[in-house]
Amino acid sequence: MSEYVEARYVKIALEEARSAEPNVAAKLIYDLLRDLSSLQRLSEAREQTLKSIQLLALSLARRSIHAREWDAVNEATDAWCESALN
């Protein structure tokens, strides 16, 4: 899968998770992390997105999720999509 397609997949999965109930969102995020760990492309933008998703997962686990975690992961994913196009 191309890096751009992978980044778009992550963006769509995150949008789905954000609109879901917290327990469903957590499952979607953990599944996404599992998917990303099996793919070993290591661009800087991808790594930043992965770190943001991990922080989001921690927030979901603590049930202390805030809009800033979602915003951070969306910004990282947007940057990854942009980077993958270039």
C-alpha positions, 0 to 999 in steps of 0.5 A: 500500500502506498504511503498516501493510501495508508495515511488516508486509511488512518485519517478515515479510521480516526474520523470514524473513531471520533464520532463513535462512543468512547468504548467503540472509539478505543477499540478502533484506535487500538485496532488502528495501532495494531494495523500500523505496527505491522507496516514498517514504513518509517517516514517522519510524518508517519512516526509523528502520527503514530505517536499522536495516536498512541497519546490518544489511546492513552487518553482514551484508556484514562477516560480523560480524552480532550479535544486537543488530543483529537486535534493533534492526531488530526493535524499529524495525519493531515501533515502525513497525507501532505508529505506522502503526496510529495 
